[in-house]
Amino acid sequence: MFSHIMLGANDIQESKAFYDAILGVLGYKPGVIDEKGRCFYFTDTGVFALSKPIDGKPASCGNGSTVGFSVKSPEQADQWHAAGLANGGTTCEDAPGVREGGGMKLYLAYLRDPAGNKICALKRIES
């Protein structure tokens, strides 16, 4: 459904270190900085990117926005969360764990990246 997701970052190197750590836990290679100073993570199914806002204003989080990353297990979600905290992220929402609703059971771990963007690791749990 998506070709790419780009998030604003105030300090590309700081955000790159954070995303290199959490995406590395998921098996992805470190981001690549282009000639415009943006950082890209390439996968077989799409691109995740970081950029300073084009309008020159500071990056800010989208109120009500969350970017979710699929994980293979609750343990991988916990590793993702720990890597994020160790690399400039902050915890938000409840502690990592199982949430139920709408007939689904999910394991979720939430973080805010160095620019304040809300991100999540998600594993759907089979009933």
Z-matrix of the N, CA and C atoms (Angstrom, degrees):
N
C 1 1.445
C 2 1.527 1 112.09
N 3 1.318 2 117.84 1 -37.19
C 4 1.456 3 120.84 2 -176.36
C 5 1.521 4 110.55 3 -109.32
N 6 1.326 5 116.08 4 141.67
C 7 1.466 6 120.14 5 175.00
C 8 1.523 7 110.39 6 -89.97
N 9 1.351 8 115.58 7 -35.64
C 10 1.453 9 119.88 8 -179.18
C 11 1.525 10 110.53 9 -162.98
N 12 1.312 11 114.04 10 161.17
C 13 1.465 12 122.46 11 172.37
C 14 1.518 13 105.57 12 -130.90
N 15 1.337 14 117.02 13 130.52
C 16 1.459 15 121.49 14 177.00
C 17 1.524 16 108.15 15 -124.10
N 18 1.329 17 115.58 16 130.23
C 19 1.458 18 121.25 17 177.29
C 20 1.518 19 109.45 18 -113.91
N 21 1.316 20 114.99 19 149.15
C 22 1.458 21 120.68 20 175.73
C 23 1.515 22 110.98 21 -75.87
N 24 1.319 23 115.57 22 144.90
C 25 1.462 24 122.12 23 177.39
C 26 1.517 25 108.45 24 -141.38
N 27 1.317 26 116.91 25 138.48
C 28 1.461 27 120.72 26 177.94
C 29 1.524 28 112.00 27 -84.10
N 30 1.315 29 116.63 28 -30.85
C 31 1.460 30 122.63 29 179.29
C 32 1.529 31 106.47 30 -130.78
N 33 1.318 32 116.75 31 101.78
C 34 1.468 33 121.31 32 -174.93
C 35 1.525 34 111.25 33 -60.43
N 36 1.321 35 118.68 34 -42.48
C 37 1.465 36 120.42 35 -178.75
C 38 1.528 37 111.71 36 -65.15
N 39 1.323 38 117.05 37 -40.66
C 40 1.475 39 120.70 38 177.53
C 41 1.528 40 110.00 39 -64.18
N 42 1.321 41 116.84 40 -45.44
C 43 1.468 42 120.54 41 179.43
C 44 1.522 43 111.05 42 -67.63
N 45 1.335 44 117.39 43 -36.96
C 46 1.463 45 120.47 44 177.86
C 47 1.522 46 110.44 45 -61.55
N 48 1.332 47 117.79 46 -44.30
C 49 1.469 48 121.02 47 179.06
C 50 1.522 49 110.35 48 -59.70
N 51 1.324 50 117.04 49 -41.77
C 52 1.468 51 122.10 50 178.22
C 53 1.525 52 110.60 51 -63.07
N 54 1.328 53 117.03 52 -52.21
C 55 1.470 54 120.30 53 -177.18
C 56 1.533 55 112.19 54 -71.04
N 57 1.328 56 118.46 55 -33.59
C 58 1.465 57 119.60 56 173.86
C 59 1.531 58 109.52 57 -57.38
N 60 1.340 59 116.83 58 -41.39
C 61 1.467 60 121.32 59 -178.47
C 62 1.526 61 111.65 60 -68.29
N 63 1.333 62 117.51 61 -51.37
C 64 1.473 63 118.10 62 -174.85
C 65 1.521 64 111.81 63 -73.56
N 66 1.329 65 117.57 64 -36.00
C 67 1.465 66 119.37 65 178.87
C 68 1.524 67 110.93 66 -76.60
N 69 1.326 68 117.25 67 -26.53
C 70 1.457 69 121.01 68 173.91
C 71 1.526 70 111.17 69 -62.31
N 72 1.338 71 117.03 70 -37.95
C 73 1.468 72 121.36 71 175.92
C 74 1.528 73 110.22 72 -58.81
N 75 1.326 74 116.49 73 -31.78
C 76 1.470 75 121.28 74 -178.75
C 77 1.530 76 112.03 75 -88.42
N 78 1.325 77 117.40 76 0.33
C 79 1.459 78 120.95 77 176.30
C 80 1.514 79 115.63 78 94.35
N 81 1.340 80 117.88 79 11.90
C 82 1.458 81 120.54 80 -179.30
C 83 1.525 82 111.03 81 -94.25
N 84 1.326 83 115.69 82 150.19
C 85 1.467 84 122.24 83 179.00
C 86 1.528 85 110.03 84 -72.79
N 87 1.339 86 116.79 85 157.64
C 88 1.470 87 120.52 86 176.78
C 89 1.527 88 111.55 87 -57.22
N 90 1.314 89 115.46 88 153.52
C 91 1.456 90 121.01 89 179.04
C 92 1.518 91 112.20 90 -65.95
N 93 1.329 92 114.62 91 157.47
C 94 1.463 93 122.78 92 -179.90
C 95 1.532 94 107.66 93 -114.25
N 96 1.335 95 116.13 94 128.31
C 97 1.468 96 121.31 95 178.96
C 98 1.523 97 108.56 96 -89.25
N 99 1.340 98 116.66 97 129.79
C 100 1.467 99 120.14 98 178.80
C 101 1.531 100 110.54 99 -92.48
N 102 1.340 101 116.02 100 -179.16
C 103 1.467 102 121.64 101 -177.01
C 104 1.526 103 113.13 102 -65.03
N 105 1.337 104 117.84 103 -17.71
C 106 1.466 105 121.06 104 178.32
C 107 1.526 106 112.16 105 -94.62
N 108 1.347 107 116.84 106 2.25
C 109 1.456 108 120.85 107 178.30
C 110 1.515 109 114.37 108 86.02
N 111 1.324 110 116.99 109 8.75
C 112 1.469 111 120.57 110 177.64
C 113 1.523 112 108.97 111 -85.68
N 114 1.320 113 116.44 112 156.05
C 115 1.462 114 121.38 113 -179.50
C 116 1.525 115 109.15 114 -114.96
N 117 1.342 116 116.27 115 131.35
C 118 1.465 117 121.77 116 -177.08
C 119 1.526 118 111.37 117 -124.15
N 120 1.330 119 114.43 118 139.15
C 121 1.465 120 123.09 119 173.25
C 122 1.524 121 105.92 120 -117.82
N 123 1.320 122 116.26 121 117.70
C 124 1.457 123 121.38 122 -175.42
C 125 1.523 124 110.69 123 -102.02
N 126 1.343 125 116.09 124 135.22
C 127 1.466 126 121.91 125 175.40
C 128 1.524 127 108.12 126 -129.69
N 129 1.308 128 116.08 127 174.00
C 130 1.463 129 120.41 128 176.96
C 131 1.520 130 112.51 129 -67.58
N 132 1.336 131 117.45 130 -20.73
C 133 1.467 132 120.32 131 -174.77
C 134 1.520 133 114.62 132 -112.85
N 135 1.324 134 118.10 133 -5.48
C 136 1.460 135 119.03 134 179.86
C 137 1.512 136 112.02 135 169.84
N 138 1.313 137 115.50 136 -172.71
C 139 1.457 138 122.92 137 -176.23
C 140 1.519 139 109.26 138 -129.03
N 141 1.327 140 115.62 139 137.51
C 142 1.456 141 122.39 140 171.33
C 143 1.515 142 105.88 141 -113.45
N 144 1.340 143 117.77 142 133.57
C 145 1.470 144 119.98 143 -174.25
C 146 1.522 145 111.97 144 -139.64
N 147 1.329 146 114.18 145 158.08
C 148 1.459 147 123.39 146 176.89
C 149 1.518 148 108.04 147 -126.03
N 150 1.333 149 116.48 148 139.14
C 151 1.453 150 120.15 149 -179.12
C 152 1.522 151 110.22 150 -151.40
N 153 1.325 152 115.90 151 145.71
C 154 1.461 153 118.53 152 167.60
C 155 1.521 154 106.02 153 -69.17
N 156 1.335 155 118.53 154 142.48
C 157 1.460 156 119.95 155 -179.62
C 158 1.536 157 112.23 156 -57.80
N 159 1.310 158 115.63 157 136.86
C 160 1.466 159 122.01 158 -178.38
C 161 1.524 160 112.23 159 -63.33
N 162 1.355 161 117.33 160 -30.42
C 163 1.463 162 120.04 161 -177.82
C 164 1.527 163 113.34 162 -76.59
N 165 1.353 164 117.17 163 -2.48
C 166 1.451 165 120.89 164 177.27
C 167 1.519 166 114.74 165 83.05
N 168 1.329 167 117.65 166 -6.39
C 169 1.463 168 121.26 167 178.02
C 170 1.526 169 108.70 168 -82.04
N 171 1.336 170 117.55 169 161.71
C 172 1.466 171 120.03 170 179.41
C 173 1.534 172 111.40 171 -62.48
N 174 1.319 173 115.12 172 147.41
C 175 1.466 174 120.12 173 172.97
C 176 1.517 175 108.14 174 -66.90
N 177 1.308 176 115.94 175 146.01
C 178 1.460 177 120.82 176 176.53
C 179 1.521 178 108.54 177 -144.99
N 180 1.312 179 115.01 178 156.91
C 181 1.464 180 118.91 179 -178.64
C 182 1.522 181 109.90 180 -77.11
N 183 1.309 182 115.78 181 153.49
C 184 1.457 183 121.30 182 174.55
C 185 1.519 184 109.01 183 -86.71
N 186 1.308 185 118.08 184 117.83
C 187 1.459 186 121.13 185 179.90
C 188 1.521 187 109.27 186 -63.72
N 189 1.312 188 117.22 187 118.30
C 190 1.458 189 121.96 188 -177.12
C 191 1.519 190 113.60 189 93.33
N 192 1.331 191 117.07 190 -1.15
C 193 1.463 192 121.06 191 -178.76
C 194 1.529 193 110.51 192 -95.96
N 195 1.321 194 115.84 193 140.67
C 196 1.461 195 122.64 194 173.76
C 197 1.519 196 108.25 195 -143.84
N 198 1.335 197 116.60 196 136.79
C 199 1.459 198 121.97 197 171.97
C 200 1.519 199 106.32 198 -106.29
N 201 1.338 200 116.13 199 125.36
C 202 1.460 201 121.03 200 -177.97
C 203 1.515 202 111.98 201 -105.46
N 204 1.333 203 115.86 202 139.03
C 205 1.455 204 123.20 203 176.97
C 206 1.527 205 108.50 204 -113.82
N 207 1.328 206 116.89 205 129.45
C 208 1.455 207 121.66 206 177.65
C 209 1.520 208 110.00 207 -73.28
N 210 1.327 209 115.56 208 138.27
C 211 1.456 210 121.45 209 175.36
C 212 1.526 211 108.82 210 -124.63
N 213 1.321 212 116.60 211 161.68
C 214 1.466 213 121.95 212 -175.71
C 215 1.513 214 113.61 213 -85.49
N 216 1.356 215 117.17 214 -20.58
C 217 1.465 216 120.40 215 -175.85
C 218 1.525 217 109.88 216 -160.01
N 219 1.332 218 116.86 217 161.95
C 220 1.468 219 119.00 218 173.11
C 221 1.530 220 111.80 219 -59.55
N 222 1.334 221 116.76 220 -35.15
C 223 1.465 222 119.83 221 179.10
C 224 1.528 223 111.10 222 -63.84
N 225 1.324 224 116.62 223 -39.45
C 226 1.462 225 119.59 224 177.78
C 227 1.525 226 110.28 225 -66.83
N 228 1.322 227 117.45 226 -35.96
C 229 1.472 228 120.92 227 176.00
C 230 1.520 229 110.29 228 -62.19
N 231 1.324 230 116.78 229 -41.48
C 232 1.460 231 120.36 230 178.60
C 233 1.530 232 111.17 231 -65.33
N 234 1.342 233 117.60 232 -39.97
C 235 1.470 234 121.43 233 177.40
C 236 1.530 235 110.30 234 -64.22
N 237 1.337 236 116.15 235 -42.12
C 238 1.469 237 123.25 236 177.74
C 239 1.523 238 109.36 237 -58.09
N 240 1.333 239 115.87 238 -47.89
C 241 1.469 240 122.41 239 -179.08
C 242 1.525 241 110.49 240 -62.18
N 243 1.327 242 117.03 241 -46.67
C 244 1.464 243 121.15 242 -179.73
C 245 1.532 244 111.10 243 -63.15
N 246 1.329 245 117.27 244 -41.77
C 247 1.468 246 120.86 245 178.19
C 248 1.522 247 110.34 246 -62.40
N 249 1.321 248 117.13 247 -39.23
C 250 1.459 249 120.58 248 178.31
C 251 1.522 250 112.45 249 -64.42
N 252 1.330 251 116.53 250 -44.90
C 253 1.467 252 120.03 251 179.21
C 254 1.522 253 111.10 252 -63.74
N 255 1.326 254 117.14 253 -36.26
C 256 1.470 255 121.69 254 -179.06
C 257 1.525 256 112.74 255 -75.10
N 258 1.348 257 117.10 256 -9.76
C 259 1.466 258 120.59 257 -175.23
C 260 1.521 259 112.67 258 -126.48
N 261 1.316 260 117.01 259 35.97
C 262 1.455 261 121.18 260 171.41
C 263 1.512 262 116.48 261 97.40
N 264 1.336 263 118.35 262 0.38
C 265 1.460 264 120.95 263 177.36
C 266 1.516 265 110.66 264 -85.08
N 267 1.312 266 115.18 265 165.29
C 268 1.462 267 121.01 266 175.98
C 269 1.517 268 108.77 267 -128.84
N 270 1.304 269 115.38 268 148.47
C 271 1.451 270 119.88 269 -179.53
C 272 1.526 271 109.90 270 -76.54
N 273 1.303 272 115.69 271 150.65
C 274 1.457 273 121.47 272 174.42
C 275 1.521 274 107.49 273 -149.36
N 276 1.315 275 116.71 274 169.46
C 277 1.465 276 121.47 275 -175.25
C 278 1.529 277 108.65 276 62.81
N 279 1.319 278 116.26 277 -160.36
C 280 1.459 279 121.47 278 176.87
C 281 1.524 280 109.53 279 -78.59
N 282 1.322 281 116.11 280 168.45
C 283 1.468 282 120.88 281 176.13
C 284 1.526 283 108.70 282 -61.03
N 285 1.338 284 117.75 283 155.76
C 286 1.464 285 119.81 284 177.25
C 287 1.530 286 110.55 285 -52.88
N 288 1.331 287 115.12 286 138.06
C 289 1.460 288 118.93 287 179.66
C 290 1.507 289 112.57 288 170.10
N 291 1.316 290 114.74 289 -175.88
C 292 1.465 291 122.66 290 -177.60
C 293 1.524 292 109.96 291 -80.51
N 294 1.317 293 115.07 292 135.32
C 295 1.471 294 122.87 293 173.50
C 296 1.523 295 106.94 294 -125.50
N 297 1.308 296 115.84 295 142.39
C 298 1.461 297 120.13 296 178.19
C 299 1.510 298 109.43 297 -124.37
N 300 1.321 299 115.06 298 143.62
C 301 1.454 300 120.68 299 177.59
C 302 1.509 301 110.42 300 172.93
N 303 1.312 302 116.08 301 148.07
C 304 1.457 303 120.44 302 178.21
C 305 1.520 304 112.59 303 61.98
N 306 1.326 305 116.21 304 28.59
C 307 1.459 306 119.81 305 -179.67
C 308 1.520 307 113.89 306 76.07
N 309 1.326 308 116.86 307 9.75
C 310 1.471 309 120.38 308 -179.52
C 311 1.517 310 109.93 309 -118.04
N 312 1.318 311 114.21 310 153.41
C 313 1.454 312 122.24 311 174.64
C 314 1.526 313 106.18 312 -121.45
N 315 1.331 314 116.60 313 123.10
C 316 1.458 315 122.25 314 -176.26
C 317 1.516 316 110.17 315 -128.39
N 318 1.324 317 115.99 316 144.90
C 319 1.456 318 120.73 317 168.88
C 320 1.523 319 105.32 318 -101.63
N 321 1.343 320 117.48 319 122.31
C 322 1.456 321 122.68 320 -174.89
C 323 1.529 322 111.10 321 -126.88
N 324 1.318 323 115.88 322 143.46
C 325 1.463 324 123.10 323 173.29
C 326 1.525 325 106.89 324 -137.02
N 327 1.320 326 117.02 325 121.95
C 328 1.463 327 122.13 326 -176.45
C 329 1.527 328 111.85 327 -108.62
N 330 1.327 329 115.13 328 145.20
C 331 1.463 330 123.32 329 174.25
C 332 1.524 331 109.94 330 -141.94
N 333 1.320 332 115.25 331 161.58
C 334 1.461 333 121.61 332 163.59
C 335 1.522 334 106.08 333 -111.89
N 336 1.334 335 115.90 334 133.24
C 337 1.461 336 120.24 335 179.24
C 338 1.528 337 109.50 336 -76.83
N 339 1.333 338 119.17 337 177.50
C 340 1.469 339 120.27 338 -177.91
C 341 1.528 340 114.69 339 -57.96
N 342 1.339 341 118.77 340 -24.63
C 343 1.470 342 121.08 341 178.26
C 344 1.532 343 111.83 342 -91.87
N 345 1.333 344 117.80 343 -0.94
C 346 1.459 345 121.22 344 178.57
C 347 1.512 346 114.65 345 95.13
N 348 1.337 347 118.48 346 1.02
C 349 1.466 348 120.85 347 177.72
C 350 1.523 349 109.63 348 -67.01
N 351 1.324 350 116.15 349 136.78
C 352 1.465 351 121.16 350 179.57
C 353 1.523 352 109.43 351 -88.43
N 354 1.332 353 115.26 352 125.35
C 355 1.463 354 121.36 353 179.76
C 356 1.518 355 109.10 354 -129.18
N 357 1.327 356 115.64 355 163.48
C 358 1.455 357 120.36 356 -174.40
C 359 1.518 358 110.37 357 -147.16
N 360 1.322 359 116.98 358 142.97
C 361 1.464 360 122.45 359 167.99
C 362 1.524 361 106.14 360 -100.64
N 363 1.336 362 117.31 361 134.69
C 364 1.456 363 121.28 362 -173.96
C 365 1.521 364 111.08 363 -134.22
N 366 1.328 365 115.33 364 131.88
C 367 1.464 366 122.40 365 171.92
C 368 1.525 367 107.40 366 -129.32
N 369 1.341 368 115.69 367 119.44
C 370 1.461 369 120.43 368 174.59
C 371 1.514 370 107.88 369 -75.02
N 372 1.311 371 116.42 370 131.85
C 373 1.460 372 121.96 371 -178.04
C 374 1.518 373 108.94 372 -102.90
N 375 1.319 374 115.42 373 124.58
C 376 1.467 375 121.18 374 178.82
C 377 1.524 376 108.86 375 -70.17
N 378 1.304 377 116.17 376 138.06
C 379 1.477 378 120.02 377 179.55
C 380 1.496 379 111.06 378 -84.44
